[in-house]
Amino acid sequence: MEFNGDVLTVDMNMSMEEIKEFEEFIRPRIDYIETVEVEEEGVLKSSAFLAILVSLKRTKPELQIPFLDKKMLNSQVHGKIHWICHD
């Protein structure tokens, strides 16, 4: 995780423990973050990561999360992963 100004950059290759830490870190700071960038290197280990991102977007709709907007990930391990985010 890297916090630079109003942009938070995270790696999608997080364990469940790291995802919990990510949520604990971001929730109190959500008002100060404008963009969450996701580094797509590595492997998506848990759908909980996507769930947290969607929850953040619902909490703060103006939050920019380009990774979610793509609605697709080309995983070297799992192939193409698609998701639908309902507002």
Residue, then its C-alpha position, 0 to 999 in steps of 0.5 A: m500500500e502506498f499513500n501519495g497525496d489523495v491517491l492510494t495505490v494497492d496491490m491486488n495480491m493481498s492475503m486475507e489479513e492484508i485485506k483486513e488491514f487495508e480496510e482498517f486503514i482506508r475507512p477512517r481516511i475515506d474522506y481524504i482519498e480521491t482515487v484508489e489505484v490497483e496494481e494488477e501485478g500478481v494474482l487476485k487471491s480473494s474476492a473479498f478484495l473486490a467486495i471491499l472496493v465495491s463497498l468503498k465505492r458505495t460509501k463514497p460514489e465519487l471515489q475513483i477506482p479505475f480497476l473496478d470500472k474496467k469490470m474485467l481482469n486478465s489473470q495469468v492463473h484464472g484467465k479472464i475474470h468479469w464482474i458486475c457492480h450494481d449501484 
